Amino acid sequence: MNLRQSYLGMIKAFSGGWDAMCGALGYSRDALENRIYEKKGQSLWVETALQMQSLSGTTLFAEAVATASGGVFVTLPAPSEIDNEALLSKFNKLHTHIGLLSRRFNEATEDGEIDKRERADLAAIGDEIHRHTQELLALTFRIYCRGEEEKVAA
């Protein structure tokens, strides 16, 4: 998903669509379209995109920025929604993906060459490992480093 697709998705997700989003942002329809479609040298400000994201109740803008940056966006639950059992479950998922990567690596390199399909498969598993690792670390830090978060926010 690119940025423009995220903008259009947020407008679609917002109750009332274009007209309601324009009203909520204080733009005319032409003004918002000019910014989304980058007409007349205009573009949408990050702050406006974040406001659209909040109004639409989606994470589409964050997902598009993550994709454009070569990453993925992961929504994290609140610290009160996760406990040690949930962290253990995430560790188990991570171990499962590492095992899968090991198995697929062995299969892919068995013939001495990794083809296009095998490369895509290994990359997808690697992306899942990365996503699970970052989610696990972020949740761990949110739960067990509360004092540090308060210092950063101040």
Salt bridges, closest charged atoms under 4 A:
ASP19 OD1 - ARG29 NH1 3.89
GLU33 OE2 - ARG29 NE 2.82
GLU107 OE2 - ARG103 NH1 3.69
ASP121 OD2 - ARG104 NH1 2.97
GLU128 OE1 - HIS97 NE2 4.00
GLU128 OE1 - ARG131 NH2 2.88
GLU128 OE1 - HIS132 NE2 3.42
GLU135 OE2 - LYS90 NZ 3.15
GLU135 OE1 - ARG131 NH1 3.73
